Every structure is written in C-alpha cells, then in structure tokens.
Amino acid sequence: MELPQPDSAAQQHSAAVCAHILTEAQGHTLAFEQFMQWALYAPNLGYYSAGLKKFGSQGDFVTAPELSPLFGQCLANVCAETLPQLSQGCVLEFGAGSGRLALDVLQHLEKQHQLFPDYYILELSADLRARQQALFKEQAPEYLPQLHWLDSLPSTPLNAVVLANEVLDAMPVQRFVIDGEQLQALTAHWQGQRFEWQMQAPSERLSEAFKDKQAQLDSPLPNGYSSEINLNIKPWLQALSKSLNQARVLLIDYGQDQYNYYHPQRHRGTLMCHYRHYAHEDPFFYPGLQDITADVDFSAVAQAAKQTGFDLVGYNPQAEFLLGSGLPILLDQALAKQDYPDFLHTSQHAKQLILPQAMGERFKVMALSKGLNTSAPLGFAEDKRYML
Ligand SMILES: C[S@@+](CC[C@H](N)C(=O)[O-])C[C@H]1O[C@@H](n2cnc3c(N)ncnc32)[C@H](O)[C@@H]1O
C-alpha cells in the first residue's frame, strides 16, 4: 500500500524518535514491546507525547467519543447507576484523548441525572492534557473545578467509576512467531536506514506467557504463525486495583476472546498502524508519526482482572452494550426534537457505533467490579462472558 509521505519537518521528527530509541536501547536490536513504548510514549517525541493532531478527521483515526456524544451519554448512564452506590464516588478516566468523552459524560450527568461528580483524568501525554484543558476552558469552564489531572494513580484509594476507551490497545505488546515449531521473539532491528523485523530467542518472560496461553488453546499454533501478547495489562490492573476501594470499571476496546484472537486464520496477528486514516501493518513506517495498536485479548484481561481483585460482571459487543445502556431512549429524545436534519446526522452516527460492519461487533465492553455487589450493570442484562 502506498502511504502518504510526511513532509520534511515530520521526517526530521521521526529521525529524532529513531535516534532516541537507538540511544535508549544501547544497541541496534530491541524487544518490539520496548520499540512500541518509545515510538508511542518517548517524552516529547513519541506519537502520543508530541504535539501531533491524532484524533478526528484531520488526524489519524476517529474514536467513538469523537464520532458522537451518544457514546459518552451511554457511559454517563452507567456512571449514574453506579455513583449512588459509592461513598464520595468519582469518575476516573484513563487516556482521555481530546477530552471529548469527559465533556459528554459530565454534561449528560448534569442534565439527565443531576449529578456533579469529581472527574479525574490520568493522562500520560502532556500535550493531550493541555488539549483537554483547552477544550474545557473553551466549551465548559464551569466544570473545571470538578476536573483533576493525575500523573499517576492516587495513593489514597478512590471509590470510582473507571473509564478506559481504546487505552488497552495502545499498550505495548510482545510480538512472536512460531518458527520450526519453536517460539521466537520478533524484535525491532535497526538496518541503518530504518527498523526491520528480526527473529531472536524469546525472553523468559515471553516464553512463560506463551506457554500459559498455548495451554489454554485447543491446538498448538502452526508453523509460521505470528501474533502478539500484551504483558502490560495485568500489572496495570494490579496497580489500578490497589488504588480503588469500591469501583466499577468499563474497558472498551477492539478485540476478542482468546479462541478468536489466536484463531489459525489470524496467522499474521492483530498489530495495526494508523496514519492519516490509512490502516496498515508496518510499525516501522516513520516511528513517532503514526499510531501502533494491537487488538485486546479479552480472555487474558478477564483472567488478569480476577487475579488482581476484580469481579468480572459483564462482557458484550459494543452494540449490545449501547443498546442496553440507553441508546434507544437517546435516539427517541433526538427524534422528539423534530429537527430532522439533526436527527439524520445523529442516527447515522448511532449506526456507526452499533452496526456489525462498523464498530458494533469489533469493539467490546468489559465491566469489572470491586467492593460492590456483582449484579450486572446497565448494558449487560444479557452478556457474553461465556465466550471468554
Ligand atoms: C487511542 S487513544 C484513545 C484516546 C481516548 N480515550 C479516545 O477514546 O478518544 C489511546 C490513549 O491511551 C493512553 N494510554 C495508553 N496507556 C496508558 C496508561 N497506562 N495510562 C493512561 N493512559 C494510557 C494514551 O496516552 C492515549 O491517550
């Protein structure tokens, strides 16, 4: 696929990202997980840390909150159901992007439910934090006293509804290939001009994780099969669990259960890059200028959640979740306004959120609980935990 070429300033930025990776790696070959970490998050340089426009039609990809406020309004309904069960309950959002989701949630909580919770945002990127603050200053300065930006998880446990939309897919993954029936790590190797894939003996950490995963699958992964394992989600859940007293957590992302994730037909894995609305498979295309993601293995997330003190209380495709958490009522309300051009616009976006060939099936929503009753939250009256 012919990708659009970046201009010379952008190319220079990418060269600086490569130089940073090589200096930090102290060599020409590094684990892919480490490459992805620096390409996305190297301070002031990585894709999420530097000032590139990432979200929306001018950026590289569009997320559900950027598409329509309906998404945040449904999440707000789950917040409204849970917050009264929490003592001094707040909302904690990870990786808040442009700040759109936070704004939609707070506006809907105020208008529909008369709730004004404190809203914490844990944002790794200084640039995105500044954009989120600018959005609120411009569009809803009255919420600023409720908003708190965090650099790390709080040491005093919170009672919170936790939201993480498209955060897990942005965590660095390990990449592997089965070569001659042996597990090999796929590493990033600097060829002088650009990085390329190179096979290496796997680390003990990858070997152990792979052995565990293979034992849970029906048959051995075939020769030539390559895929990913995310070893960062469990430590993240562990740290999150420690910082929560009572909580409901909603994880929304693209991905599937492990049988589909490691299906023999998915033999090239799930790694995907996004550059100016082109989706492609080359993570070494101009490091720092593009998003790099991998699907989420929700079976692994469920196991890690149970091991770190959470109850798994729901798992559904995004369509089922949204239809069960208020989307039909929101559409009825939009229709009742009798502004038909506006309604057409709203319903087109609703379709993108729920149609199977758009985001409805590919995205899943997982609900976890801690220190609360384990009844199903809104959106999970019937759910698909049995798939995991
Ligand atoms: C694809 S963007 C999604 C942004 C936003 N949630 C949305 O839906 O538009 C991924 C975000 O996850 C954030 N992220 C990844 N790992 C994180 C972590 N461990 N803690 C907090 N944020 C993280 C990134 O910084 C980035 O802002």
The ligand as a Gaussian input file, in Angstrom:
#p B3LYP/6-31G(d) Opt

LIG

0 1
 C       -6.277000       5.598000      21.009000
 S       -6.032000       6.801000      22.245000
 C       -7.654000       6.891000      22.904000
 C       -7.998000       8.247000      23.446000
 C       -9.401000       8.427000      24.011000
 N       -9.663000       7.523000      25.108000
 C      -10.464000       8.306000      22.956000
 O      -11.249000       7.361000      23.031000
 O      -10.515000       9.163000      22.061000
 C       -5.115000       5.909000      23.468000
 C       -4.851000       6.668000      24.727000
 O       -4.461000       5.750000      25.758000
 C       -3.478000       6.386000      26.557000
 N       -2.779000       5.379000      27.379000
 C       -2.121000       4.266000      26.984000
 N       -1.606000       3.618000      28.052000
 C       -1.992000       4.308000      29.147000
 C       -1.794000       4.139000      30.544000
 N       -1.090000       3.112000      31.016000
 N       -2.313000       5.054000      31.378000
 C       -3.026000       6.106000      30.899000
 N       -3.245000       6.323000      29.597000
 C       -2.734000       5.435000      28.730000
 C       -2.629000       7.092000      25.520000
 O       -1.804000       8.081000      26.102000
 C       -3.724000       7.673000      24.611000
 O       -4.165000       8.915000      25.116000

